[in-house]
């Protein structure tokens, strides 16, 4: 009985955990306009950017972990398929990092515009 129970419980756990482990891409935020925004709007924008970056970092960790788990379940992955999966992961990862950097740079530009307006 015990030899049947353990694999059954493990299988059920994996099936139930799969939807939980799905990686959700963070919703892109709107950066406040530094030329027109109030101080409160800029502070809210800063909080939103920080949260977005944290969410994006969690997404990046998730896609790497998801790919590692996926590969662990596959037996005898050929070198070509392995490389294709690695390339796809790298493209997803790099695109997410690029978007995160774009948002951060846009916010920094708006902060500079806000500071220039209020001098």
Secondary structure, 3 states (H helix, E strand, C coil): CHHHHHHHHHHHHHHHHHHHCCCCCCCCCCCCCCCCCCHHHHHHHHHHHHHHHHHHHHHHHHHHHHHHHHHHHCCCCCHHHHHHHHHHHHHHHHHHHHHHHHHHHHHHHHHHHHHHHCC
